[in-house]
Amino acid sequence: MYASLGWSAMELLWTALRRPVLEGARFDPISRALWNHALGQGRGVVVAASHTGNWDLAACAVAQEVELLVVTKHLRVGWLDRFWQTSRARMGVTLADADGAMARGRAVLRRGGVVAMMIDQVPLSAHHAAPVVFLGASAATDRAPAALAASGRAPLVVVAARRGPDGRQVLHVLDVVHPPPYPSRTWIVQATGSATAALDLFVRAYPSQWLWLHRRWKPMLAATSPCTTTPSSSPAAPSPAG
């Protein structure tokens, strides 16, 4: 994991120097077909994103093809945060913090764009969290990606990245969850569970490609009735052989 993180830091520096990002990241063929089909529905796409592979490089590559809004937290170190945010913005990634993100996200979806929101970190507010089993333990998981997909009737696409043998980033579509005509709060929780289950399988297959430094299981929310979605329910996740 630390080796992958080091490579990602170097790639971010190269990206800041206007390195052609499309040379460093690509969808695998099956995922490309799933991605194009989701975009082709004309409702935009909500990406359930994660800290896998070089997620910044992956975002920059996607932003070369379609309007991309990334809902993100700021780093605590001011100068590093400015460098990080500026580098991504230069490559066409539009950034937003949590305040007003849902309204901005709906506007992007109406234009057929993509909104990326993380599902592998603890939400800022327990009000937006659902207890979901991840890697064998209950973790507070942000419902916002599923809620935005429900609001915009847009596909919820679970995407993860990993470093391939040639050093390039391979983007995988792990699952595509389609909201029903009238999605309920129950659907939002279930979709959150399905997205997390797909990521669970990916992390088990490629543990070095997930950033393990987050306090993923800190006790924000009492996990008395976690979502029972299990990793085996997500057949789109790649096998360890990848």
C-alpha positions in Angstrom: 0.0 0.0 0.0 2.8 2.4 0.9 4.6 1.6 -2.4 1.4 2.3 -4.4 0.9 5.5 -2.4 4.4 6.7 -3.3 3.9 6.0 -7.0 0.6 7.9 -6.9 2.3 10.9 -5.3 4.9 10.9 -8.1 2.2 10.6 -10.7 0.4 13.6 -9.2 3.5 15.7 -9.5 3.8 14.6 -13.2 0.1 15.5 -13.7 0.8 19.0 -12.2 3.4 19.4 -15.0 0.6 18.7 -17.5 1.5 15.1 -18.2 -1.0 13.6 -20.7 -3.2 11.8 -18.2 -5.0 9.5 -20.7 -1.7 7.7 -21.2 -1.8 6.7 -17.5 -5.3 5.4 -17.0 -7.8 3.4 -18.9 -11.0 1.3 -18.4 -10.6 -2.4 -19.0 -12.7 -3.5 -22.1 -15.7 -4.9 -20.1 -15.8 -1.9 -17.8 -15.6 0.5 -20.8 -18.7 -1.0 -22.3 -20.6 -0.8 -18.9 -19.4 2.8 -18.5 -20.5 3.9 -22.0 -23.9 2.2 -21.5 -24.5 4.0 -18.2 -23.5 7.4 -19.8 -25.6 6.7 -22.9 -28.8 6.7 -20.9 -28.6 10.5 -20.9 -29.3 11.0 -17.1 -25.7 11.5 -16.1 -23.8 9.1 -13.8 -23.1 9.1 -10.1 -19.8 7.4 -9.3 -19.4 5.6 -6.0 -15.7 6.3 -5.8 -13.0 5.1 -3.4 -9.4 5.6 -2.4 -8.1 2.8 -4.7 -5.2 2.9 -7.1 -4.3 6.5 -8.1 -7.8 7.9 -7.7 -6.7 11.4 -8.7 -5.2 10.2 -12.0 -8.4 8.2 -12.7 -10.5 11.3 -12.1 -8.4 13.4 -14.4 -8.7 10.8 -17.1 -12.5 10.7 -16.8 -12.6 14.5 -16.9 -11.0 14.4 -20.4 -14.1 12.7 -21.7 -17.1 14.1 -19.8 -18.0 16.9 -17.3 -16.9 15.7 -13.9 -17.7 17.1 -10.5 -15.9 15.5 -7.5 -17.2 16.1 -4.0 -14.1 16.1 -1.8 -12.8 17.0 1.6 -9.9 19.4 2.1 -6.5 18.3 3.4 -5.5 19.8 6.7 -2.1 21.0 5.4 -3.0 24.2 3.6 -0.3 24.4 1.0 -0.6 20.7 0.1 -4.4 21.1 -0.2 -4.0 24.1 -2.6 -1.5 22.1 -4.7 -3.7 19.1 -4.8 -6.9 20.9 -5.6 -5.2 23.2 -8.2 -3.6 20.2 -10.0 -6.9 18.4 -10.4 -8.8 21.6 -11.4 -6.1 22.2 -14.1 -7.0 18.8 -15.7 -10.7 19.7 -15.9 -11.9 18.2 -12.6 -14.5 20.5 -11.0 -14.3 20.3 -7.2 -17.0 20.8 -4.5 -17.2 20.4 -0.8 -20.2 18.9 1.0 -22.1 22.2 1.4 -24.4 22.5 -1.6 -23.0 19.4 -3.2 -26.4 17.8 -3.9 -27.8 20.8 -5.8 -24.6 21.1 -7.8 -24.6 17.4 -8.5 -28.2 17.4 -9.8 -27.3 20.3 -12.1 -24.3 18.2 -13.5 -26.5 15.2 -13.9 -29.1 17.2 -15.9 -26.3 18.1 -18.3 -25.4 14.4 -18.7 -22.2 14.8 -16.6 -20.7 12.7 -13.9 -20.6 13.3 -10.1 -18.1 11.3 -8.0 -18.6 10.8 -4.3 -16.5 8.7 -2.0 -18.0 5.7 -0.2 -15.0 4.4 1.7 -14.6 7.1 4.4 -16.8 8.1 7.4 -19.3 10.8 6.5 -19.0 14.2 8.2 -22.5 13.8 9.7 -24.2 10.7 11.2 -27.4 12.0 9.6 -26.0 11.0 6.2 -24.6 7.6 7.2 -25.9 4.1 7.0 -24.2 1.2 8.9 -22.9 -1.2 6.2 -20.7 -4.3 6.6 -17.3 -3.7 5.0 -14.4 -6.2 5.3 -16.2 -8.0 8.0 -17.2 -5.1 10.3 -19.9 -2.5 10.4 -18.8 0.8 9.0 -20.7 4.1 8.8 -21.1 4.7 5.0 -22.2 7.8 3.2 -25.7 7.5 1.7 -25.2 10.6 -0.4 -24.1 8.9 -3.7 -27.2 6.7 -3.7 -29.4 9.6 -2.6 -28.1 11.7 -5.5 -28.6 8.8 -8.0 -32.2 8.4 -6.7 -32.9 12.1 -7.0 -31.6 12.3 -10.5 -32.8 8.8 -11.6 -29.2 8.3 -12.7 -27.2 5.0 -12.6 -25.0 4.6 -9.5 -21.7 3.2 -10.9 -19.2 1.7 -8.5 -15.7 2.4 -9.9 -12.3 1.4 -8.5 -8.7 1.7 -9.9 -5.6 -0.4 -9.6 -2.1 -0.3 -10.9 -1.6 -2.8 -13.7 1.6 -4.7 -14.5 2.7 -2.0 -16.9 2.3 0.7 -14.2 -0.8 2.2 -15.8 -4.0 2.6 -13.9 -6.8 0.2 -14.8 -10.3 1.4 -14.0 -12.9 -1.2 -13.1 -16.7 -0.8 -13.1 -17.5 -3.1 -10.2 -21.3 -2.7 -10.2 -24.1 -0.6 -11.8 -27.1 0.0 -9.6 -30.2 1.5 -11.4 -32.8 3.4 -9.3 -36.4 2.4 -9.7 -38.9 5.0 -11.0 -39.8 5.9 -7.4 -36.8 5.1 -5.2 -37.4 5.0 -1.5 -35.1 5.5 1.5 -34.9 1.7 1.7 -33.6 1.6 -1.9 -30.9 4.2 -1.0 -29.7 2.1 2.0 -29.7 -1.1 -0.1 -27.9 0.6 -3.0 -25.3 1.9 -0.5 -24.8 -1.6 0.8 -24.5 -3.1 -2.7 -21.9 -0.5 -3.7 -19.9 -1.2 -0.5 -20.1 -5.0 -1.1 -18.7 -4.5 -4.6 -15.8 -2.4 -3.2 -15.3 -5.1 -0.5 -14.6 -7.7 -3.1 -12.2 -5.5 -5.0 -10.2 -4.6 -1.8 -10.0 -8.3 -0.9 -8.7 -9.0 -4.4 -6.2 -6.1 -4.5 -5.5 -5.1 -0.9 -2.4 -3.1 -1.7 -4.5 -0.8 -4.0 -6.8 0.6 -1.2 -5.6 3.3 1.1 -5.7 1.7 4.5 -4.7 4.8 6.4 -8.3 6.0 7.0 -10.0 5.4 10.3 -12.7 3.5 8.3 -14.4 1.9 11.3 -14.4 4.8 13.8 -17.6 4.7 15.9 -19.7 7.5 14.4 -22.9 5.5 14.2 -24.3 2.7 16.4 -24.2 -0.3 14.1 -27.1 -2.2 15.6 -28.7 -3.2 12.3 -26.1 -3.1 9.5 -27.1 -3.6 6.0 -27.0 -7.4 5.3 -25.7 -7.0 1.7 -22.7 -9.4 1.4 -19.8 -9.2 -1.0 -20.9 -12.2 -3.0 -24.0 -10.2 -4.2 -21.8 -8.1 -6.6 -20.9 -10.3 -9.5 -19.3 -7.4 -11.5 -16.2 -7.2 -9.2 -13.0 -8.5 -10.8 -11.5 -11.7 -9.7 -8.0 -11.7 -7.9 -6.5 -12.8 -11.2 -7.9 -9.6 -12.7 
